[in-house]
Amino acid sequence: MTFVEWIIQYKWVLLAYLILAIIVYINRKKFIVESKIFLLYKTKHGVGFINNFAEKHKEFVKTVGYSAIGIGFLGMLIIIGFFIKGLYDLFFVPGAPPTVSLAIPGVAIPGSPITIPFVYGILALFIVVLFHEFGHGIVARANGIKIKSTGVGLLGPLPLAFVEPDEKQLVKESSVVQNSIFAAGPFMNIVLFGIFFLLCTAVFIPLTDTMSHTDGVSFNSISPGLAADKAGMQKDIVYVEFNNVAFNDTTGFLAALTNTTPGQAVSIKDINGKTSVITLGANPKNESSPYLGVIGVQNDYIPNSGNWLYQAVYYIVFFFAKLTLWVYLLSLGIGLANLLPLGPVDGGRMLNIALIDINGKEKGTKWWAKISWITLFVLIILLVIPILRSLLFKA
């Protein structure tokens, strides 16, 4: 894709980000810059609610915070395990999707297997970070630490919400209290993941299934350079036939794909009548299995009735189904990402405290710095190499 083609494809998303940038510029005097990369708009909105909630449920909140410490360190081990596996897959498993990628709503990142829809992504990110910061705030306040401000902000194009505790009070607290505050944010993400997962799977998906029927399948993304991409298949197109046999859902599509072999030429027809001829590859994890090179096979749904009121209700239900899906996906990812043993993020601050308690301030801080630099180096590798491979391959 050329730069001009990229501009044309994302013109509306880019326009939305441009409008956001203009709004921020017009109101630039109301924002402050933190750490040279964060634009923050500080307010007192929500401080009263945090204070009242923490005071009313003080002992419960403190207990949850203490419990979150163990969950936080467990999550740190899990994300480290993902990074180790990601490094192995990156160099030894051809075609494996990236372990981490940038989450910029509406924009496809080269090398990333998933594109986050703009509207759903912005709303979901805001909900996720709001709950994350609420967790920090209520645990801090339950332990008697003043909340100086709340607010919203931006990290590049990404929306932020924040709670600002009194750092002078915070550093005077015990290691357990400090860690409970840092762990509370990721813990809230895990709670949010569970709530929205249940809402999505137990409420909204059954509703959309009841109110609609399937007419084919589409894909979340097409892996660059693999069979489907070479044949010109696209992620937003609905496909309805495989080797001249019609199917209307993922079950039929996967059953047809299973009955093929690597190297076999197959045809796939989309809903517009265009047929793509594809030479199947071999699954990198099992060379005897066929590999199409698509990620996220999903049913395409249409409402059961043409009545305008029925369709309006259906699309409202569908909107909330998609929003809950992205909230629980991003909540889990952001919660784990915040537990990385890296510098200023929650996991890094927890590890710093733990290492100082074990080894003393001087030695503990040195170990923390080494681990942070190693984590940052691995993170850059996992982010950049898939992007470079995608760009160089396409070039």
N, C-alpha and C positions, 0 to 999 in steps of 0.2 A: 504494500500500500504506500503510495506516494504521500508527501506532506499535504498536498492539495486535496487528495482523496480523503485523508484523515480529517482535515478541516470540514469538508463537506459532510462526512459521515456523522461528526459530532457537533454540527453547527448549533443545534438547539441547546445542547449541554454546555458548550463553550459560551453561548450567549447568557445562559443562566449564571455561570460563574463570573462572567464579565459584569453583569448587573450587580451581583453580590459584591464584587470588588469596588464598584462605583459607590455603592451604599456605604461600605466601610470607609472609603476615602472621604466621602462627604462628612462622615461622622468621626473622622480620625482623631479629633481632639478628645473624644470620649473613651478612646482605647488607650491602653498602655502596652508596652512591649516587654515581655519577660523572656529572658535567656536568648534574646535576639531572634527567636523563631515563633513565639506565641503572641498573638494579639488578643488581649483580654479586656472585657468590659465588665467592671466590677459594680455590683449592686448590693443591696441589703435584702433583696427579694428572697424569701424562703428561709432566712435566718431564724425568724420567729417560729416557723413551723418546725425546723430542725431542733431548736431549743426546747419547744414544748413536747415534741415527740420523745426526745432523749430524756427529758425530765420525768415524763409520765411512765416510761418503760425503762428506766435507768438500769436496773439490775438485769433485766432480760437482755437489753442491748449490750451491756458489758459482757455477759456470758456468751452471747453470740460472737462478739469480737474475739474473746479468748479461744473459742472453738475454731474461729476462722484461721487462726495461726497455723494449726496443724494442717488444715485443708490447703492453706496457702503454700506451705513447704512441699506438700504432696503435689500440688499443681506445678510447682517449680521443677520437681523431678520429672513430671510428665512432659512439660514443654522442652526440657533438656533432652529427654528421650526422643521427642519428635525431631529435634535438631540433629541429633546423631543419625537417626534413620534418614532424615532428609539429605544429609551429606552423602550417605552411602548411595541412596537412590540417584542423586544428582550425577555421580560419577560412574555408577555401575549398573543402573537400570535405564536403558534407553526409552525415551517416551514417557517416563514417569512424571506426573504433574508436580509443579513446585510445592515445597513444603510451606513457604510463606510468600505472600505477595502484597503489594500496596493495595489499600482499599479506598480507591477514589471513585465515589458514586458516579455512574454514567459513562466512565471512560475505561475502555479495554486496555489493560497494561500488557505490553508485549511479554510473552512468556507465561502470563498468568492464565490458569484454566477457567477462571470465573470473572464475569463482568457484573458488578453490582448495579442494578437499575438506579437511575438518578433519584427519582422521587422517593422510592422505597428506601434507598440507601441513606439519604439525608435524614429522613424521619427516624429510621431505625438507629442510626449512629447517635442521634440526639437523645433518644430514649435510653440507649445503652449507657452513654457517658453520664447522663443525668442520674440514673440509678447507682452507677459506680461512685460518683461523688457524694451522693446522699449517704451511702454506706460509710464512707470516710467521715462525713460530717456528724452523723448521729453517734458513732462510737467515740469520736473525739469529744463531743459535748457531754456524753454520758460519763466520761472520765474527767469532767471539769475543765476541759480546754475550751477557751473562747473561740467562737467562729467569727472571724473579722469581716468576711464578705463572701458572697456567692457571685456567680456571673456566668456569662457565656463568652465564647471566643472562637478563634480560628487557628488551626495549624495548617498553613497553606489553604487548600480548599476544604479541609475537613472541619466540621463543626465540633465545638467543645463546650462542656459545661464544667464548672469547677466550684469547689468549696475551699476557702482559705482559712485554715486553723492558725492560731497564734503559735508560730514556730518557736518562740522563746519559751513558751510554756511546754510545748511538745518535747523539746530536747531534755527538759528536766525530769520527764516522767521515766518510769522504769522501762526496761527493755520489753517486758511483757506488754505493757500498755501501748508503747510505740508500735510494736509489731501487730497488736490487735487492730490498731487504727489503719496501718498500711494494708493489712490483709483484708479489711472489711470491704474495700472497693471491689477487688476480684471476687470475693465471696458473694457480694450482691449480684455480680454478673452471673455467677453459677445459679443463684436463686432465680434470677430473671430468665435464664436459659430454661430451667425446669418449668416455670410458669407458662412461658410462651410456647414451649414445645408441646405441653399439654393442650393449650388453647388451639394451637395449629392442628394437631393430630386428632384431638378428641372433639373439637367443635367446628372449626372452619372448613377443614378438608372434607369431613362427612357432609356438611351443608352444601359445599360446591359440588360434591359427587351426586347428591340427591337432586340438585337443581339443574344439572347439565349432563351431557354425554360426550364421550370422546370421539374424535374424528381423525385421529392420527397421532404422530409423535413429533416432538421437536427436541433440540439439544441445548443445554446451557452454554456449551462452547465447543469449538472444533480445535483439536490439537494441531498446532502449526507443523507442516511438513509431513504429516502422516496421511494415510489413505484417503480419508474423507476430505481433508484440505486440498490434496492434489486433484481430487475430482471436482472441486468447486462447490462442495456442500456448504450450507450456511446455517448458523445457529438459530436464526429466527424463522426459519421456514418449516412448515408442517409437511411431513413425509407420510405417504399413505400406501405405497406398494413396495414390496421387496421381491425381486426376480419375478415380476408380473403377478404376484400373489398379494391381494389386498389385506391390510391389517388396520385396526382402528385404535390400538392401545399398545403400551409398552410390552405387555405379555406376548402379543402376536409378533411384534418386531423382534424381540429377543429370541423367541422360539425360531423364527426364520434365520436369524444370524447364527444361532447355535448349530444349525444344520449345514454350515459351510466350513471351508478349510483355508488356511493361510495360502496366499498366492492365487486364490480363485477370483475370477472376475464376476462381479454381481452388479445388478442394476437396482437403483432406488428412485422411485418417482415421487415428486412432491405434489402438493395439492393443486398447483397451477399447471400440472401436466408435464413439467420438465423432468427428464430422466438423466440421472448421473450414473455413469459406468465406473465402477471402483474395483481396483485390484487390492484385495484384502491383505493386510500385513499380518505379522505374527505377534501374539501377545508377549510383551517383554518378560512377563512372569511365568508364561507357559507357552513355549514356541509351537506347540501342537494346536493351540486355540487361535481362532481368527481374531483380528484386531482392526476395528474400523477407524479408531482415532477420534472418538467423540466422548464428551464428558457430560454427565447429567441427562440421561434419557428421560423425558417426561411426557405425559399425556397432554394433548391439546384438547381443551374443553370448549363446548359451545352451549348456550342456554337451551333448555328443553322447550321453551315457548318463545314465540316472536312478539308476544305482548310487551309493550313498552314498559309498563310498570313492573312486570315480572323480570324483564331484563335489567331494569334499574336496580332492583333489589339484589339480583344475582351479582351484578358488577360491584355493588357495595360490599357484599359478602366476599367476593373474590379479592377486592382491594385489601380487606383486613386479613384474609388468608395469606396473601403475599407479604403483607407487612409483618405479621407474626412470624412467618418463616424467616425473614431477614433479621428480625430482632433476635430470635434464638440462635441463629447461625453466627451473627456478629457478636452477640453477647459472650458466647463461649470463646470465640477467637480472641476478642479483646481482653477478656478476663485472663486467659492463659498468657497472652502477650505481655500483660502487665506484671506477670509473675516471673518474667525473664530475670536472671541474675545479672542485671545490667544497670549500671549507674543510677540515675535518679528515678527510675520506675519503681513501682511498689516492691517487686521481687528483689531488686537491687538494694533497696533500703533495708528490707528485712534481712538479707544476707549480710549486709554491712554490720548491722547490730549483732547478729549471731556470731560473726567472725571476731568482732571486738570482744564479745563476752568470753569467747573460747581462748583467743590468743593475745588479748591485750590490744590497746588502741593502735599502737604503731604497727605491730605485725599484722593485726587483723585488717587494718586499712590497706596495707600493701597487698595482702591476699585478695581483698575485695577489688582493688584496682586491676590486678592481673586478670581475675575472672571476668570482670566487666569488659576489659579490652578483648579478651578471647571471644566472649559472647558477641560483642559488636562485630568482630572480624568474621565470625561464622554467619551472623545475620546478613552482613553485606554480601558474602558469597552466595547465600541462599536466595537473596533478592536479585542480585545483579547478573549472575551467570545465566539464569533462564531468560532474562530480558535480552542479553547480548546474543545468546544462541538463536533466539527467535528473530532478532533484527538481522543478524549475519546470514542466517539461513534464507530469509526472505530476500535479502539483498542479492 
